[in-house]
Amino acid sequence: MNLEGHKMRTWRRRIALLLMVLAFWFLGESAYMTAKAQLAQYLLDEAWQKHLQDGLLHRPWPWADTSPLARLVFPQQDKKLVVLAGASGRNLAFGPAHMSASVQPGHTGVSVIGGHRDTHFAFLREVELGEQFLLQSRDGGLQWYEIVQIQVTDVRDSEISLQADEPVLALVACYPFNALDSGGPLRYLVIARRIQGGAALSPTRV
């Protein structure tokens, strides 16, 4: 009965989220994209939790050609985001995504994770130097990172160096955040390096 009850609650949540997406679609494209991003993160989190339980890769939806790669937890921002493997345009519509040309998150070197400025990475405008956050890898391991640099760069003049002698995360979003037009050459870049320890965090918040 407990298992059946859990399944029923899961499907009710999914149906409620789907109805929310449809409602936002009628309100306009911007609201629809926001609702779509929220629904995707819910399904991605389900796939991530299943992976942590059995070690297998789970597709978040039947037609997905990617799977969750890592998870970011920003305690100060009350943000938890599942990161997808492969930063294609389609993947970025559903969540932050890892650029495959860079090292895997948590490994020595610079790992680049991109996200849309108006949905999943909109909160980056609020983060500060010295802020700490967690990276959870596929094996369930947790690593603390500290933000050491925040800058706006122009892709026409510079590129992200992928060389480092320690694990580094580069979080990237288009800039400015409130721009009406998509694209543009400016990027908002948040650089964080791995640290030992980190702020105390309740397991229920990971």
N, C-alpha and C positions, 0 to 999 in steps of 0.2 A: 504493500500500500504506500509506503514512504517513497519508493522509487516511482510509482505511478503518479503520486502527488507532485513529486519534483518535476516529472515530465510535463504534467499539465500546467504547472506554474511557468515552466520555461516556454511552452508554446503560447501561453497567454501573454507573456512579456513580448514575445516575438510579434504576435498579432497586433498588440498595442503599439509597438514601435513602427510596424508597417503602416498602420493607420495614420500614425503621426507623420510619416514620410509622405503619404498621399495627401494629407491635409496641407503640408507645407508646399507640395508641388503646385497645388491650386493657388497658393498665395504668391508664388513667384519663383524664378529660377534660383535666386540667392538663398532664399529660405529652404528650398528643396535641397540644394547642395549641402547646407548645414545639417539638415535632418538625415540625409543620406550618409554623411560622415559619422554622425552619432550612432546610427544603426550599424554601420560597418564595424565600429569599434566594439560594440556589444558582441557581435558575432565573432570578431577576432579574439576577444577576451575569452569567449567560450572555447574556441579552438586552442588557445594558449593553455588554459587550465587543463584541458584534456591531454595535451602534450606533456605537461609537467607530471601528470598522473601515470601515463603509460609509456612515455618516451618516443611515441610515434608522431609523425608529422600529420596534422589534420588540416584539411582545407576548410576555410571559414564558411564557404558556400559551395555547392556542388560544381559550379563551373569555374571556380577560382584556379588560376594557374600559378599561384604563389602560396606561401604559408608563413605563419608568424616566425620571426627570427629572434626577436628580443622584446623587452618591455622596459619602458622608461617610467619612473615614478618621481614626480616633483612634489615633495611634501608641502613646501611653502605655497605652491600654486594649486594644491589639491587636484593634481593632474596625474592620470595614469594612461599611458598610451602603448599599444602594441605596435611594434615596428615590423613591417613586411620586408621580405627578401626581394630585392630588385626594384630600383626607383624608376619604373616606367610611368608614363602619364596615367595609365589606368590604375596602377597600384596606388599612386599618390592621391587619387580621388577617394580612396578608402582609408588611408592612414599614412603616417610617416613611413618612409621606405629607405632602405639601405642602398647606397650606390655601390654596385658590385665591383667597381674598379678599385675601391678602397678596402682596407683590411676588415675582417669581421669585427663587430663590436666587442670590446673587451680585450682584443689582441694588441700587441705592441705595434704602434704606428697610428695613423690618423684614420678613423672610421667616420665616413660622411653619411649623415642621415638627413634627408630632405623632407619638407612638409609644406603644405599650403598655408599661406599667411592668413587666409580668411577662415580657416577651419581648425585643423589639428595643431598648427604651430602659431596660431594667433596669440597665444599666451606668452610667446617668447618676448614680446615687447615689455612684459612685466618682470622678467627675471633680472637679477642683479649680480654684479661681480661678487664672488665669494659664496654665492648660493650653492648648496649641495643637493644632489639628486642621485637616484639609484638607477643602475642598469642591471636588469635580470637577464641572464643568458639562457640558452636552450637547456642547459643542464640544471637549471634552477639556481645557479650560483648568483650571488649578489655582489656588486661592486659599487662603491661610492665614487662620485665624481664631483669636482668643484669647478665652478665657472671662473675662468681666469682671463677671458677676453671677450668683449662684445664690440662689434664694429660693422659698419656698412661698407661693402666692397662693390666695385664695378667689374663685372665679368669681362669687359672689354680690355681692362688694364691689368687684371691680376687673376690668379687662380689659387685654389687651396693646395698648399703643400701637403703631400701624403706621407712625408717622412717625419718620424719622431722616434725617440728611443724609449718611449713609455706609451701606455695606452691613452689615447686622446680621442675625444668625440667632437666632431664638428657638426653642429645643428644649423641647417640652412633653410631660409625662407625668402621668398621674393619680398622686395621692399619698394616703396613704403607700404605699410600695412593697410592704410585706408584708401589706397589707389582704386579708382573706378575701372581702369583698364588693366587687363592681364598682361603678363610678360614684362618687358623692360629689362634693362641691364643691371639694376641694383639688387644686391642680396644682403639680407640681414644674417650675420654670422655670429654664432655663439660657440666659443671654444671652451671645452672643459677637460681637465686632466684627472686621471684616477688618483685617489688618495687612500690612505689607510684609515680604517675606522669610519668616521662619519657621525652625523647626528643620530641620536637614539630615535628609533622608529618602531612603533608597535607592529608586530607581525600582521595584524589585521589590516594595516594600511599599505602593505606591499602589494 
